[in-house]
Amino acid sequence: MIDESYNEANKERDEKREKEFQKEWDNPLQSENDAIAFEYLSGDELVEYFKGRKEEV
């Protein structure tokens, strides 16, 4: 009962924190993906990779 009330009262705050955490997690993960792409993809493949990223952003 108390736990449910606490969760409901802090739902908005928790959602905001989750979005911030996701953003903080996604940035380094994307950097790692980019580093792997540079290591393994050819020139044409890199163009396609980064073109696709630009459309996502």
SULMO-V224497 format. One line per field, one symbol per residue. phi: phi as a letter, one per 40 degrees, with the letter a starting at -180 (. if undefined). A space follows every 10 residues. Layout:
phi=???
This chain:
phi=.ccccccccb dccccccccc cccccccccc cccccccccb ccdcccdcdc ccccccc
